[in-house]
Amino acid sequence: MVRVPATIVPWKSSASSGGGGGGVAVDQEVAARRALAIRRVLQDDDPNSLREFSLFVTPRGDTIFTQLWTPVSVRIRGLVVLMHGLNEHSSRYSNFAKQLNAEGFKVYAMDWIGHGGSDGLHAYVPSLDYAVSDLKSFLDKVLGDNPGLPCFCFGHSTGAAIVLKVLAPIFSVLLPRLHLVPANKKGTLVSRDPEALIAKYSDPLVYTGSIRVRTGYEILRITTYLQQNLSRMRVPFLVLHGTADTVTDPEASQKLYDEASSTDKTIKLFEGFLHDLLFEPEGQDIMNDIIEWLSCRL
């Protein structure tokens, strides 16, 4: 969780030529994913949160799926932008978004390229720089639509890498060790809650195949670059990590905390917890920790 500076980059919402092609099969697969992502938003009738979706077209020509949760009867005190991790999508964080709504936070989320309702072959990331650029544009739009409200970003795993690359040229605390092996139907053990694992790996918007070679290369590339710049992290941040995480390295989180130049930095390591902290049996306690950290910085 990091505090967002008041100014990001100019928003660009119209397409130039090129972008998210890839053939009829990919187009059909994207259309099916997007239809499901939209249907989940439209079917959500929670009386306490107004949930909406929108699409924007990047200068590359790719269409990116975003969504918004707005508290219905609670005064808005701040903004949170959510970035999901590799192979998942933003709707997995709907429950968290609604809890943030209850505390006065308006919540935005974006499915990055190749994920959820956005363009691209499922889980294929031609360049993580695309996701960085798209988040910059999205953040600029969010800040422009909500002048004067403090804004924070929450990023899970590779989503945290994208968030932190937007805000400063630094290494993400949750950058994954790569596992270049096929995922089975049960998937990687990322939670100690069996029901959470079933829900994740039975979700058609969650990719469970082998990691795409190009995607793996992009993660390695950004890791190599960002690891050299830990000390350039200056924004306030909160790091949360499970010590039993086999997907990302808890020692990397500690290294970021130790070397970052930020004067407002907090780290919490959860003994024995796995990768998907919000989906652990103690996920509610972790959400409460995040909300408390946010509320203290309004």
C-alpha positions in Angstrom: 0.0 0.0 0.0 1.6 3.3 -1.1 0.5 7.0 -1.0 0.1 8.5 -4.5 1.6 11.9 -5.3 -0.9 14.6 -6.4 0.3 14.7 -10.0 0.9 11.8 -12.3 1.1 11.8 -16.2 -1.4 13.1 -18.7 -4.5 10.9 -19.4 -4.9 9.6 -22.9 -8.2 8.0 -23.7 -8.3 7.7 -27.4 -6.7 5.0 -29.5 -4.0 5.4 -32.1 -3.4 2.7 -34.6 -2.2 -0.8 -33.7 -2.6 -2.6 -30.5 -4.5 -5.6 -29.3 -4.8 -7.8 -32.3 -3.7 -11.4 -32.3 -6.2 -13.2 -34.4 -9.8 -14.3 -34.3 -9.3 -16.9 -31.6 -7.7 -14.4 -29.2 -10.4 -11.8 -30.0 -13.1 -14.4 -29.2 -11.4 -15.3 -26.0 -11.0 -11.7 -24.9 -14.7 -11.1 -25.7 -15.7 -14.0 -23.5 -13.6 -12.8 -20.6 -14.8 -9.2 -21.0 -18.4 -10.3 -21.1 -17.9 -12.3 -17.9 -16.1 -9.4 -16.2 -19.0 -7.1 -17.1 -21.7 -9.5 -16.0 -20.1 -9.8 -12.6 -20.3 -6.0 -12.2 -23.9 -5.7 -13.4 -25.1 -8.6 -11.2 -23.7 -7.0 -8.1 -26.6 -5.5 -6.2 -25.0 -4.6 -2.9 -27.1 -1.8 -1.4 -24.1 -0.2 0.3 -21.7 0.1 -2.7 -22.4 1.3 -6.2 -20.3 -0.8 -8.6 -19.6 0.3 -12.2 -17.3 -0.6 -15.0 -15.6 1.4 -17.8 -13.3 0.8 -20.7 -10.5 3.0 -22.0 -8.4 2.6 -25.1 -4.7 3.0 -24.8 -2.6 4.8 -27.4 -1.5 1.3 -28.5 -5.1 0.5 -29.3 -5.7 -2.0 -26.5 -9.0 -1.8 -24.6 -8.5 -1.9 -20.8 -11.2 -2.9 -18.4 -11.6 -0.9 -15.2 -14.1 -0.7 -12.4 -15.2 1.5 -9.6 -16.9 0.9 -6.2 -18.5 4.0 -4.6 -19.9 4.1 -1.1 -23.7 4.9 -1.2 -24.2 6.5 2.2 -20.7 7.1 3.6 -18.8 10.4 3.1 -15.8 9.8 0.8 -12.6 10.6 2.6 -10.0 9.2 0.2 -9.3 7.0 -2.9 -7.8 3.6 -3.3 -6.6 2.1 -6.6 -6.2 -1.7 -6.7 -3.8 -3.6 -8.9 -4.2 -7.3 -9.0 -1.4 -9.8 -9.3 -0.2 -12.0 -12.2 -2.8 -14.4 -13.7 -5.8 -13.0 -11.7 -8.1 -10.0 -12.1 -9.6 -7.0 -10.2 -13.0 -8.6 -9.3 -11.2 -10.9 -6.9 -10.8 -7.8 -4.7 -14.5 -6.8 -4.7 -15.0 -7.8 -1.0 -12.0 -5.7 0.0 -13.2 -2.8 -2.1 -16.6 -2.9 -0.3 -14.9 -2.9 3.1 -12.9 0.1 2.0 -16.2 1.8 0.9 -17.6 1.3 4.4 -14.6 3.2 5.7 -15.1 6.1 3.3 -12.8 5.1 0.5 -13.8 5.3 -3.2 -12.1 2.3 -4.9 -10.9 2.0 -8.4 -9.3 -1.1 -10.1 -7.8 -2.0 -13.5 -7.3 -5.3 -15.2 -3.9 -5.0 -16.8 -3.0 -6.2 -20.3 -3.8 -9.8 -20.9 -5.9 -10.2 -17.7 -9.6 -10.1 -16.7 -11.7 -8.0 -19.1 -8.8 -6.3 -20.8 -7.4 -7.0 -24.3 -4.6 -9.5 -25.0 -4.0 -13.3 -24.9 -4.8 -14.5 -21.4 -1.8 -14.0 -19.0 0.4 -12.9 -21.9 2.2 -9.6 -21.2 4.2 -8.4 -24.2 5.8 -5.7 -22.0 5.2 -4.8 -18.3 5.9 -1.2 -19.5 2.5 -1.4 -21.1 0.9 -2.0 -17.7 3.0 0.7 -16.1 1.9 3.2 -18.8 -1.7 2.2 -18.6 -1.7 2.6 -14.8 -0.2 6.1 -15.1 -3.0 7.1 -17.4 -5.6 5.5 -15.2 -4.2 7.2 -12.1 -4.2 10.6 -13.9 -7.9 10.1 -14.7 -8.7 9.1 -11.1 -6.9 12.1 -9.7 -8.5 14.4 -12.2 -12.0 13.2 -11.4 -11.5 13.5 -7.6 -9.5 16.8 -7.0 -8.4 17.3 -3.4 -8.9 13.7 -2.2 -5.8 11.7 -1.0 -5.1 8.7 -3.2 -3.4 5.4 -2.3 -2.5 2.4 -4.3 -2.7 -1.3 -3.3 -0.8 -3.8 -5.4 -0.7 -7.5 -5.0 2.5 -9.4 -6.1 3.4 -8.3 -9.6 0.7 -5.7 -9.3 2.8 -4.1 -6.6 5.8 -4.0 -9.0 3.6 -2.1 -11.5 2.4 0.3 -8.8 5.8 1.1 -7.5 7.3 1.5 -11.0 4.7 4.1 -11.7 5.4 6.1 -8.5 9.2 5.8 -8.5 11.8 3.7 -10.3 12.1 1.1 -7.6 11.9 -2.6 -7.0 8.6 -4.0 -5.9 8.5 -5.7 -2.5 6.3 -8.5 -3.8 8.1 -9.3 -7.1 7.7 -13.1 -7.6 10.2 -15.8 -8.0 9.3 -17.4 -11.3 8.0 -21.0 -11.5 8.2 -22.0 -15.2 6.1 -25.1 -14.7 2.5 -25.9 -15.7 -0.1 -25.3 -13.0 -2.4 -28.2 -12.1 -6.1 -27.9 -11.5 -5.5 -27.3 -7.8 -3.0 -24.6 -8.6 -0.2 -23.2 -6.5 -0.7 -23.3 -2.8 -1.3 -19.5 -2.1 -3.7 -19.7 0.8 -4.2 -22.0 3.8 -8.0 -21.7 3.3 -9.2 -24.6 1.1 -12.3 -22.8 0.0 -10.3 -19.8 -1.1 -8.1 -22.1 -3.3 -11.2 -23.7 -4.9 -12.7 -20.3 -5.6 -9.5 -19.0 -7.2 -8.7 -21.9 -9.4 -12.2 -22.6 -10.5 -12.6 -19.0 -11.7 -12.4 -18.8 -15.5 -10.9 -15.3 -15.3 -7.9 -16.8 -13.4 -5.2 -18.2 -15.6 -4.0 -21.6 -14.5 -1.8 -22.7 -17.4 2.0 -22.6 -17.8 3.5 -19.1 -17.4 3.9 -17.4 -20.8 7.5 -17.3 -21.8 7.3 -13.6 -22.7 5.6 -12.8 -19.5 8.3 -14.6 -17.5 10.9 -12.7 -19.4 9.2 -9.4 -18.7 9.2 -10.1 -14.9 12.8 -11.0 -15.0 13.7 -7.9 -17.0 11.9 -5.5 -14.7 13.4 -7.3 -11.6 16.9 -6.8 -12.9 16.3 -3.1 -13.5 14.4 -2.3 -10.3 16.6 -4.2 -7.8 19.3 -1.5 -8.4 17.1 1.3 -7.1 15.6 0.4 -3.7 17.0 3.5 -2.1 14.9 5.7 -4.4 11.7 4.7 -2.8 10.5 7.9 -1.0 6.7 7.7 -0.8 4.9 6.4 2.3 4.3 2.7 2.2 3.1 -0.4 4.0 4.5 -3.8 3.3 2.6 -7.0 4.2 4.1 -10.4 3.6 3.6 -14.0 4.7 6.8 -15.7 5.8 5.7 -19.0 4.3 5.1 -17.5 0.8 6.6 -19.7 -1.8 5.7 -17.4 -4.7 7.4 -14.2 -3.6 10.3 -13.7 -1.4 9.7 -12.2 2.1 13.4 -11.3 2.3 12.8 -8.9 -0.6 10.2 -7.1 1.4 12.5 -6.7 4.3 15.3 -5.5 2.0 13.0 -2.8 0.5 12.0 -1.7 4.0 15.6 -1.5 5.1 16.9 0.3 2.1 14.0 2.6 1.1 14.5 6.4 1.7 10.9 6.8 2.8 10.5 8.4 6.2 7.1 6.9 6.6 7.4 3.1 6.1 5.9 0.1 7.8 6.5 -3.6 7.4 4.4 -6.5 8.8 5.5 -10.1 8.3 2.9 -12.7 9.1 4.5 -15.9 10.4 3.4 -19.0 8.5 1.1 -17.1 6.1 1.1 -17.8 2.3 1.0 -15.6 -0.8 -2.6 -14.4 -1.1 -2.8 -12.6 2.3 -6.3 -11.2 1.8 -7.6 -14.7 1.1 -5.9 -16.4 4.2 -8.2 -17.5 7.1 -7.0 -14.3 8.8 -7.7 -12.1 5.8 -10.2 -9.9 7.7 -7.5 -9.0 10.2 -5.1 -8.1 7.4 -7.8 -5.9 5.8 -8.3 -4.2 9.1 -4.5 -3.5 9.3 -4.6 -1.9 5.9 -7.7 0.2 6.7 -6.1 1.4 10.0 -2.9 2.4 8.1 -4.9 4.3 5.5 -7.1 6.1 8.1 -4.0 7.3 10.0 -2.8 9.1 6.8 -5.9 11.0 5.8 
